[in-house]
Amino acid sequence: MQAITVQDREAGVRGLALAELPHPHAAENDVIVKVHAAGFTPGELDWPGTWTDRAGRDRTPSVPGHELSGVVTELGYGTTGLTIGQRVYGLTDWARNGTLAHYTAVEARNLAPLPADIDHVTAAALPISGLTAWQALFDHAHLRTGQSVLIHGAAGGVGSIAVQLARAAGAQVIGTGRADDRDTALNLGAHAFVDLQAEKLEDIGDVDVVLDVIGGEILERSTALVRPGGTLVTIAEPVTVHPRDGRAVFFVVEPDRGRLSDLAQRVQDGRLKPIIGDVRPLTEAVAAFTPEKRTHGKTIIRVVED
């Protein structure tokens, strides 16, 4: 099969290549999925799991990408809950070969059934962004109706989902980003928007929750905006500065089959719309890691034409 592989950690994106790999093996509780569409995170070449397994052993050449939508073609020993031929989508393990490939092996518990009326490209944009947004807002920040939330990167993959989920929960939503993100964020349901390049972040006042996807200076400045008893949640980097009278949480998204099913239901009902940026074939996946121009939403690799 063909897959995008990486072997040289020092080379970074320059080390990505389209290569031939053996068909994956289904271990106990695994399924093999024929990948129709896949998502990736540009920064994952810096993640330890891209290069080593959970025992710290080199596992290159490795396949990046950890989001997929496709069809089950094989069941491993002891696998339950899924069937051959079933449409599925989900999140793969960080320390195993990923989804930028024709086939991949995935633990069955990391996948959820995909309704027939959701296309694979849309589904592939949901796992990391959708689960991250949900876990940040509700599992870690405990966002409630009537509270206020500041969402950085409101037109990006995670931020755009978070804006919609927070608005649906009855929160007052403030988005941030660049000037050309304003209309996207407001159309998704944000009540207000701050242009981080031209407007003063501190002018928004106190909020109950901050969701940060940027890190650095923006993360540090955001701590002062959290009102007493509030929470700052970040996925960008471990927290070194905390709100004076609130909490700060750094987390890494975790698979959750039940939540994936809920997100798919929201897409079906029209309550949630992932923002798809660029869609490219597998042969252009390497170039997608370093795009020539910035796009709203998430870049998806279409592995198989539906």
Residue pairs with C-beta under 8 A, 6 or more apart in sequence:
1 20
1 21
1 22
1 23
1 101
1 102
1 103
2 18
2 19
2 20
2 21
2 101
2 102
2 282
3 18
3 19
3 20
3 21
3 63
3 97
3 100
3 101
3 102
4 16
4 17
4 18
4 19
4 63
4 64
4 65
4 100
4 101
4 282
4 285
4 286
5 16
5 17
5 18
5 19
5 21
5 60
5 61
5 62
5 63
6 15
6 16
6 17
6 45
6 50
6 60
6 61
6 62
6 63
6 64
7 15
7 60
7 61
7 62
8 15
8 60
9 15
9 45
9 51
12 45
13 45
13 286
13 289
13 290
16 45
16 64
16 285
16 286
16 289
17 286
18 282
18 283
18 285
18 286
19 61
21 61
21 63
21 101
23 32
23 103
24 32
24 97
24 101
24 103
24 104
24 105
25 105
26 32
26 74
26 75
26 76
26 77
26 79
26 105
27 76
27 105
28 76
28 77
28 78
28 79
29 76
29 77
29 78
29 79
29 107
29 108
29 109
30 75
30 76
30 79
30 105
30 106
30 107
30 108
31 72
31 73
31 74
31 75
31 76
31 79
31 82
31 88
31 105
31 106
31 108
31 111
32 72
32 73
32 74
32 76
32 103
32 104
32 105
32 106
33 68
33 70
33 71
33 72
33 73
33 88
33 103
33 104
33 105
33 106
33 111
34 70
34 71
34 72
34 73
34 102
34 103
34 304
35 68
35 69
35 70
35 99
35 101
35 102
35 103
35 104
35 303
35 304
36 68
36 69
36 70
36 71
36 120
36 124
36 302
36 303
36 304
36 306
37 68
37 69
37 70
37 120
37 121
37 123
37 124
37 300
37 301
37 302
37 303
37 304
38 65
38 67
38 68
38 69
38 98
38 99
38 100
38 101
38 124
38 300
38 301
38 303
39 65
39 66
39 67
39 68
39 99
39 124
39 125
39 127
39 128
39 298
39 299
39 300
39 301
40 64
40 65
40 66
40 67
40 98
40 99
40 100
40 285
40 288
40 289
40 299
40 301
41 66
41 128
42 289
42 290
44 50
44 64
44 65
44 66
45 64
45 289
47 94
49 93
49 94
49 95
50 62
50 64
50 94
51 58
51 59
51 60
51 62
52 58
52 59
52 95
53 59
53 95
53 96
54 95
59 95
59 97
62 97
62 98
63 97
63 98
63 99
63 100
63 101
63 104
64 98
64 100
65 92
65 98
65 99
65 100
65 101
65 285
65 301
66 91
66 92
66 93
66 94
66 98
66 99
66 127
66 128
67 89
67 90
67 91
67 92
67 99
67 124
67 125
67 126
67 127
67 128
68 89
68 90
68 92
68 99
68 104
68 106
68 124
68 127
69 87
69 88
69 89
69 114
69 120
69 121
69 122
69 123
69 124
70 87
70 88
70 89
70 120
70 303
70 304
71 85
71 86
71 87
71 88
72 82
72 83
72 84
72 85
72 86
72 88
73 84
73 85
73 103
74 84
75 82
75 83
75 84
75 108
76 105
76 108
79 108
80 108
81 108
81 109
82 88
82 108
82 111
82 113
86 113
87 113
87 114
87 115
87 116
87 120
88 111
88 112
88 113
88 114
89 111
89 112
89 114
89 120
89 123
89 124
89 126
89 127
89 260
89 264
90 106
90 110
90 111
90 112
90 127
90 255
90 257
90 260
91 110
91 127
91 128
91 131
91 253
91 255
91 260
92 98
92 99
92 104
92 106
92 110
93 106
93 107
93 110
96 105
97 104
97 105
98 104
100 282
100 285
100 301
100 303
101 282
101 303
102 282
102 303
102 304
107 255
109 255
109 257
110 255
110 257
111 257
111 260
112 257
112 258
112 260
112 261
112 264
113 261
113 264
114 120
114 123
114 264
115 264
115 265
115 268
117 268
118 264
118 267
118 268
119 306
120 302
120 304
120 306
121 276
121 279
121 300
121 302
122 267
122 274
122 276
123 264
123 267
124 300
124 301
125 157
125 274
125 275
125 276
125 297
125 298
125 300
126 161
126 260
126 263
126 264
126 267
126 274
127 260
128 157
128 158
128 253
129 157
129 158
129 160
129 161
129 274
129 298
130 161
130 259
130 260
130 263
130 272
130 274
131 253
131 254
131 255
131 256
131 259
131 260
131 263
132 158
132 161
132 235
132 253
133 158
133 159
133 161
133 162
133 165
133 211
134 161
134 165
134 259
134 263
135 251
135 253
135 254
135 256
135 259
136 158
136 162
136 211
136 233
136 235
136 251
137 143
137 149
137 162
137 165
137 166
137 169
137 209
137 211
137 233
138 165
138 169
140 231
140 233
140 249
140 251
141 149
141 209
141 211
141 231
141 233
141 249
142 231
143 149
143 166
143 169
143 171
143 208
143 209
144 169
144 171
145 169
145 170
145 171
146 170
146 171
146 172
147 171
147 172
147 208
147 209
148 171
148 172
148 173
148 174
148 206
148 207
148 208
148 209
149 162
149 166
149 171
149 172
149 173
149 174
149 207
149 208
149 209
149 210
149 211
150 174
150 176
150 204
150 207
150 209
150 210
150 211
150 222
150 225
151 159
151 162
151 163
151 166
151 173
151 174
151 175
151 176
151 190
151 211
152 159
152 176
152 177
152 196
152 210
152 211
152 212
152 213
152 214
152 218
152 222
153 159
153 176
153 177
153 213
153 214
154 160
154 162
154 163
154 175
154 176
154 177
154 181
154 184
154 185
154 188
154 190
154 193
155 175
155 177
155 181
155 184
155 185
155 188
155 275
155 296
155 297
156 177
156 213
156 296
156 297
156 298
157 274
157 275
157 297
157 298
158 211
158 213
158 235
159 175
159 177
159 185
159 211
159 213
160 184
160 185
160 188
160 274
160 275
160 296
160 297
161 272
161 274
162 211
163 173
163 175
163 185
163 188
163 189
163 190
164 188
164 189
164 271
164 272
164 273
165 272
166 173
166 189
167 173
167 188
167 189
167 190
168 189
168 266
168 271
168 272
171 209
172 191
173 189
173 190
173 191
173 192
174 190
174 191
174 192
174 193
174 194
174 204
174 207
175 181
175 185
175 186
175 188
175 190
175 192
175 193
175 194
176 193
176 194
176 195
176 196
176 201
177 185
177 193
177 195
177 196
178 195
178 196
178 197
179 195
179 197
179 198
181 193
181 296
182 193
182 195
184 275
184 296
185 193
186 193
188 273
188 275
192 204
194 201
194 203
194 204
196 218
201 218
201 221
201 222
201 225
202 221
202 224
202 225
204 225
205 225
206 225
206 226
206 227
206 230
207 225
207 226
207 227
207 230
208 226
208 227
208 229
208 230
208 231
209 226
209 230
209 231
209 232
209 233
210 222
210 223
210 225
210 226
210 230
210 231
210 232
210 233
211 233
211 234
212 218
212 219
212 222
212 232
212 233
212 234
212 235
212 236
213 234
213 235
213 236
214 236
215 234
215 236
215 237
216 236
216 237
219 232
219 234
219 236
219 237
219 239
219 241
220 241
222 232
223 232
223 241
223 242
223 243
223 244
223 248
224 243
224 244
226 232
226 243
226 246
227 245
227 246
228 244
228 245
228 246
229 245
229 246
230 243
230 246
230 247
231 243
231 246
231 247
231 248
231 249
232 239
232 242
232 243
232 246
232 247
232 248
232 249
233 248
233 249
233 250
233 251
234 248
234 249
234 250
235 250
235 251
235 252
235 253
237 250
238 250
239 248
239 249
239 250
241 248
242 248
263 272
266 272
267 273
267 274
274 297
274 298
275 296
275 297
275 298
276 297
276 298
276 300
277 295
277 296
277 297
277 298
277 299
277 300
278 288
278 291
278 295
278 299
278 300
279 299
279 300
279 301
279 302
280 287
280 288
280 299
280 300
280 301
280 302
281 301
281 302
281 303
282 301
282 302
282 303
284 301
285 301
288 299
288 301
291 299
